[in-house]
């Protein structure tokens, strides 16, 4: 479904990605693990069009989307749930959801919002509340729900469990699993390797801007996976 081929992405003269290649099959959960600074978020941003690779290519459903505008990529069927939620704090929940449908021009947006409220009843309870006053877990649910409003085929999710209480983390991972079961493909960046490996169909290890291992849960000793996910091979 998604093919990333030898991309190099830089911040100025510093190359954050040094030739990353990976694939995300349709209907699966693909997890990208690695220590802080490995280039995980940069990979997602390169796919989503927020950063333009210096070289290499990104293809989605056989079409080259390398360096396309973010709105174009959303229209193609890819939605990003960014790190740290990044909801619009001064807008209420309902209006935040509407922003997720900004590339759509159909007449089913309000009905989709009602479906979102059925999936996330806490958001329905707070639909008039400013997003900035929600709890961390509620903001994460809103960020996921906002992405769903684009009707994506593929969701890019960046550290959805970051800073959340353990009980909320379990709920977020249940939501991710359920979305995948309903047909949405997931490309997940996550520091919580234990939880991520429980739902992953396949995973990649990214270290210092390079993929150093790829496989399915069980292909590498879990303790080694977790050590490298948090610390890298040089630890």
Secondary structure, 3 states (H helix, E strand, C coil): CEEEEEEEEEECCEEEEEEEEEEECCCCEEEEECCCCCCHHHHHHHHHCCCCCCEEEEEECCEECCCCCHHHHHHHCEEEECCCCCCCCCCEHHHHHHHCCCCCCCCCHHHHHHHHHHHCHHHHHCCCCEHHHCCHHHHHHHHHHHHHCCCCCEEEEECCCCCCCHHHHHHHHHHHHHHHHCCCEEEEECCCHHHHHHHCCEEEEEECCEEEEEECCCCCCHHHHHHHHHHCCCC
